[in-house]
Amino acid sequence: MKPVITIEYCPKCGWMLRAAYMAQELLTTFTDDVKGVLLQPSEINGRYTIFYNDEKIFDRKEDGHFPDIKELKQQVRDKVNPYKSLGHSDKKG
């Protein structure tokens, strides 16, 4: 079964557009690799957390920043399809 990526974001902080942009990027890149991307408004203020199924792969508070889309694509790729090339967004070396 294909995984679901969940982006939990704080609607009070105005982060829905950021979450929607990242969802669009992930869906475009991983069309054949994921079941979907779920945008989930958080009940906890300041939350911006990304899950691969139930596994947390990014947390804004723990990591101290928002994920760069290149970084996020690499993390998702490493989970869903480790051999997939991300072209110019791929890791160097």
N, C-alpha and C positions, 0 to 999 in steps of 0.2 A: 504494500500500500504506500502511496506517495505521501510525503510529509506535508504538514501545514505549518507555515510560518506565521506567527502571531506578533503583531506590533501593538504593545499596550502603551498608550500615550495619555498624557494629562490634557483633557479638553479645556480646563480652566487656564492652562498656560498657553493655549493657542497652538498646540503642536499637531493638530490634525492634518494640516497641509504638509508638514514635514513627513508625517507617517504615510500619507497618501502618495507622496513623491517616492518614498523608499519602496512602498508596495508596488508601484508601477514599474520601478526599475527592476525589482526582483522578479515580478511576473514576466517582464520582457526577456530577461536573461535566462530564467529557469522555467520557461513555458512547459517543457516536457518532463521536468524533474520534480515539480511540486504540485500538490492537489490545489493549493490556493494560498493566498495571504489574507489573514484576518486582521482587520483594524478593530482594536478593542479599547474603548474609552476606559480609563482607569478611575477608580474611586479614590485613589491615593494621589494627593497633590504632588506634582513634580516628577511623576514616574514616566520613564521612557525606557521600556524593557522589550527585548526581542527574544522570542522563543522559537526553537526548532522542535515541533511537537510540544512536549512538556519540558524540554531542556532549555534552560536560560543560556543564550549565547552572547547577549550584550545587555548591560545595565548602565544607564547614563550616570547614576549616582556612584556606582562601584568603579566605573572606568574613568569618571571625571570629565566626560565630554560626550557629545553626540557622536554616533558612528559616522565616519566618512563612508560614502557609498561604495568606494573601492574596497575598503576594509570589510564592510558588511557583505558584499558580494563574495569576497574571498572566504569568509567564514561560512557562509551558506554553501558555497561550492564544495568546500572541504567536507561538508556533511552529506550533501545530496548526490554529488557526482564529482569525486576527487580528480578524475582525469579530464574534466571539461576545461577547455581553454577559455579564458576570459579576455583574450586579445590584449589590448592596451591596458586593461585594468588588472592584468595578471601580475603576480609577484615577480620581482626581478631575481634572476639567478637561481 
